Each structure stands twice: as C-alpha cells, then as structure tokens.
Amino acid sequence: MHMSSPRLRAVLLVTLVIIAAHPARANIYSGNTNNGFGGAVGNGSMSVTNDGSGGLDISYTLTSGSTFAALGNDVVVYLDNSKGSGITSTTGLDDTGDGGREAVGENGSAGQSILNFGGLMAPQYGIDFENGFGDIFQINTGSTLSFIDGADPGTTSGLGLSYTVSGGTATIDIPSADFGLPSFSGDVLKLASLEVSETGFSSNEGTETLSGPDGTGHTQTLTGVDTFTLAVPEGSTLGMLACGTGILVVWRRGRVGRK
C-alpha cells in the first residue's frame, strides 16, 4: 500500500532539507597584481568552494577581456592537504611526460625554474589549468608526478573530476578522494597559484606574493599562502538526518500487517 500524501510530503521535505543543509564555504583570493606576463593572472582571482559531495570547485578568473585560449600558458595551483609529507620546492621535478607535468614541475624545453615554498606549505598535489585540459597530479618526493584525474573542457572523468572553460574563467571540480581526504573532512588546505609556461619559464603572476625574479633558471620564494577549510556536516544536519530516519521508521511500522 502506498504512503499517504502527508507522509510522502514529510519524507521528501526532510530529504530536501538534509541535502540543502550541507554547509558550503567559498573563498575568493585576489591576484598579487604582478604583470610579468601581461597581468591577466596577476590581476585576476581564484575562487575555492566546497562542492555538494565534499570535494572542491576551484575557479580561476582572468582579468576582464582575457581568455584562457589567448593566455598561452598554464595556471598551476599547488595544494597541501596537511596530511603527510610534501615537497619544499620544485627542485628536481624533472618529469616532462606532458605539458601538465612540465607546468607543475616548472620544467620544460627552456630549462627549469624553481619555486621555493618558503616553509609556508609542503604540497603533495599540483592542479593544472590549461585551455584544453584540466588535471591533478600527485607530487612524489622524487622527481616524478603521478597523474590522478583529468578531463577535457565540458566533460567529466570516470572518477568524477569535471572541467569547464568559458572565456576568461576555468573551473575544475575535484572529488575529495583525488587529494587524499574523505568528504566533508574539516581539514585545512593550503594553496598557492602561479602562471607558468609549459617550457619551464615562470612568471611573477599568481594569487600570492613572491620574491625573486621570474624566467628560466631562477628561484622564486613564496612569501604568502592561501588557506581553505573544508566543510563538515553540522550538528543541525545530523539532527535532521535523525528526524528523517524517525519518520521513515514510523511509516515502516504503520505498514506492518497491511496488504
């Protein structure tokens, strides 16, 4: 026998409230205003938001009128999940297997540039934004990068990563498992971004302050870092979940003995 309309509405209402109650945090980080590559990145901004499954939506928006198609370079976001060991600089990252690896390692046909993280973070992951692909790599303590997940613009990978590019904004939606954390973990992430060419030529543009010259064969040092706290289910959400479970139990009991 079907549920009566009032019970059906009650269960649906509780379900919708629980879904809507997942907390979402969104931070916007302004560019560092440097313009070594023209200012599209240095005067842009990065947005980091919890997605509905506990992962991350990371968007980079270039300055007005700029597009990723015309940028000609990659934007790399280094991510420290505060779990385990990471690297202190890009020194030794000589993996040149593809353009994304070259950008994350700042190493390519022109040589290698060094980004020193200045003791502010020790990233285990590198996220690469380019016009034709968005992906995430695990940064190994040796010299290689391990591909984790990636997608073409407008598509979603089998693991759930999606990538979109629209004019001057690129957005990558990354499942939490891709950066080594459970959903809604409450952990604090550290992030730093930089525009870099796939030849190993670094810029001075990103969302954090840097010291040292850009170019190839030079060392730059981070003097600032961004942080983002992943959401956790709040007590009210858990309470509503218990309420919803109670409604279902009552309905279940009401069905006993019915034909």
C-alpha positions in Angstrom: 0.0 0.0 0.0 1.4 3.4 -0.9 2.3 6.1 1.6 -0.4 8.7 2.3 0.3 12.1 0.7 1.1 13.8 4.1 3.8 11.2 5.0 5.2 11.3 1.5 5.5 15.1 1.6 7.1 14.9 5.1 9.8 12.4 4.0 10.5 14.4 0.8 10.7 17.7 2.8 13.2 16.2 5.3 15.3 14.7 2.5 15.5 18.1 0.7 16.4 19.9 3.9 19.2 17.5 4.6 20.6 17.9 1.1 20.4 21.7 1.3 21.9 21.7 4.8 25.4 20.5 3.7 27.5 23.6 4.6 29.2 25.3 1.7 32.2 27.6 2.1 33.5 29.9 -0.6 36.7 32.0 -0.5 37.9 34.4 -3.2 41.6 35.1 -3.4 42.7 38.2 -5.4 45.7 38.1 -7.7 49.0 39.6 -6.5 48.7 42.4 -9.0 52.0 41.5 -10.7 52.1 41.7 -14.5 55.2 40.0 -15.8 53.1 38.1 -18.4 50.7 40.9 -19.0 48.6 40.9 -15.9 45.8 38.6 -16.9 46.5 36.2 -13.9 48.1 38.7 -11.5 45.1 40.9 -11.7 42.6 38.0 -11.8 41.2 36.0 -8.9 40.8 32.4 -7.7 37.6 31.1 -6.1 37.6 27.9 -3.9 34.2 26.4 -2.9 33.1 23.1 -1.4 31.0 21.2 -3.9 28.0 19.2 -2.9 29.9 16.0 -2.4 32.6 17.4 -0.2 35.2 18.0 -2.9 36.4 21.3 -4.3 35.3 23.6 -7.0 38.4 25.7 -7.9 37.9 28.5 -10.4 40.4 30.9 -11.9 39.1 34.1 -13.4 41.4 36.2 -15.6 41.0 40.0 -15.9 38.2 41.4 -18.0 38.7 40.7 -21.7 41.3 38.0 -21.2 40.7 34.4 -22.2 42.4 31.1 -21.5 42.6 30.4 -25.2 44.7 33.6 -25.6 46.7 33.1 -22.4 49.0 30.6 -23.9 50.3 29.4 -20.5 49.0 27.3 -17.7 47.8 28.3 -14.2 49.1 25.8 -11.6 47.6 25.5 -8.1 49.8 23.7 -5.6 47.7 22.1 -2.8 48.9 20.9 0.6 46.2 18.8 2.3 48.0 19.0 5.7 48.4 15.2 5.7 51.8 13.5 5.2 54.9 14.9 3.7 55.2 17.1 0.6 57.9 19.0 -1.3 59.6 22.1 -0.1 60.4 23.4 -3.6 60.0 22.3 -7.3 63.7 21.4 -7.3 64.3 18.0 -9.0 60.8 17.8 -10.6 62.1 16.8 -14.0 59.0 14.9 -15.2 58.4 16.1 -18.8 55.9 13.5 -19.8 53.3 16.0 -21.0 52.5 19.8 -20.8 50.7 19.5 -17.5 53.7 17.8 -15.8 56.0 20.4 -17.3 53.9 23.2 -15.9 53.6 21.7 -12.4 57.3 21.0 -12.2 58.2 24.3 -13.9 60.5 22.3 -16.1 60.4 22.1 -19.9 62.3 22.7 -23.1 63.7 26.0 -21.9 65.0 24.5 -18.6 63.7 24.5 -15.1 62.6 27.3 -12.8 62.4 26.8 -9.0 59.5 27.7 -6.8 60.5 27.6 -3.1 57.5 27.2 -0.8 59.3 29.2 1.9 58.3 26.9 4.7 54.7 28.0 4.4 53.4 24.8 2.8 54.6 21.5 1.5 52.3 20.5 -1.3 51.5 16.9 -2.3 49.4 17.8 -5.3 49.6 20.0 -8.3 46.4 21.1 -10.2 46.9 22.3 -13.8 44.6 24.6 -15.7 45.1 24.9 -19.4 42.9 25.8 -22.2 42.5 22.3 -23.5 42.7 20.1 -20.3 42.4 20.3 -16.5 44.0 17.7 -14.3 45.5 16.9 -10.9 48.8 15.2 -10.2 50.3 13.7 -7.0 53.8 15.2 -6.4 56.1 12.5 -5.4 59.1 13.1 -3.2 61.4 12.0 -6.0 61.4 13.5 -9.4 58.1 12.3 -10.9 54.4 13.3 -10.9 51.6 10.7 -10.8 48.5 11.5 -12.9 45.4 11.2 -10.7 42.5 12.6 -12.7 41.7 14.9 -15.5 39.1 15.9 -18.1 38.7 17.8 -21.4 36.7 21.1 -21.2 33.0 20.3 -20.9 33.5 16.7 -19.8 33.6 14.7 -16.6 36.1 11.9 -15.9 35.2 8.4 -14.8 36.4 9.3 -11.3 34.2 12.4 -11.2 36.5 15.3 -12.0 34.9 17.8 -14.3 36.4 20.8 -16.2 34.9 23.8 -17.8 36.5 26.7 -19.7 34.3 29.7 -20.6 36.2 32.7 -21.9 38.3 34.0 -19.0 37.1 31.6 -16.4 38.3 28.0 -15.9 36.7 25.7 -13.3 37.8 22.3 -12.1 35.6 20.3 -9.8 37.8 17.8 -7.9 36.4 14.9 -5.8 37.9 14.9 -2.3 39.5 11.4 -2.9 41.6 12.9 -5.6 43.5 15.0 -3.0 43.7 12.3 -0.3 40.8 13.3 2.1 37.4 12.0 2.9 34.3 14.0 2.0 33.4 16.9 4.4 36.6 16.2 6.5 37.0 19.7 8.0 40.7 19.7 7.2 42.6 22.9 6.4 44.1 23.1 2.9 46.9 25.4 1.9 47.0 26.6 -1.7 49.3 28.7 -3.9 48.9 29.5 -7.6 51.3 30.6 -10.3 51.2 31.2 -14.1 53.9 29.3 -15.8 54.6 28.2 -19.4 55.0 24.6 -20.4 58.6 25.3 -21.4 59.7 26.0 -17.8 59.5 29.8 -18.0 57.9 31.1 -14.7 56.0 34.3 -14.2 55.6 36.5 -11.2 51.8 36.3 -11.5 49.6 34.3 -9.2 47.4 34.8 -6.1 50.3 35.0 -3.5 53.2 37.3 -3.1 56.6 36.2 -4.4 60.2 37.2 -4.0 62.8 36.6 -6.7 62.9 37.1 -10.5 60.7 35.2 -13.0 62.1 33.5 -16.1 64.0 30.3 -16.6 66.7 29.0 -14.1 65.7 31.5 -11.4 64.3 30.8 -7.9 61.2 32.4 -6.6 60.1 32.1 -3.0 56.5 32.3 -1.7 56.0 34.9 1.0 52.3 34.2 1.4 49.9 31.3 1.2 46.1 30.9 0.9 44.1 28.6 3.2 40.7 27.0 2.8 38.8 24.9 5.4 36.8 22.0 4.1 33.2 21.9 5.3 31.9 19.3 7.8 28.3 18.2 8.4 26.9 20.4 11.1 25.0 19.3 14.2 21.8 20.5 12.8 22.3 18.4 9.7 22.8 15.3 11.8 19.7 16.1 13.8 17.6 16.5 10.7 19.0 13.2 9.5 17.9 11.5 12.7 14.5 13.2 12.3 14.1 11.9 8.8 15.1 8.4 9.9 12.4 8.6 12.6 9.8 9.5 10.1 10.8 6.5 7.9 10.6 4.2 11.0 7.1 5.4 11.9 6.0 4.9 8.3 7.5 1.5 8.2 5.7 0.5 11.4 2.5 1.8 10.0 2.8 -0.6 7.1 3.1 -3.7 9.3 0.1 -6.0 8.8 -1.1 -4.2 5.7 -1.8 -5.9 2.4 
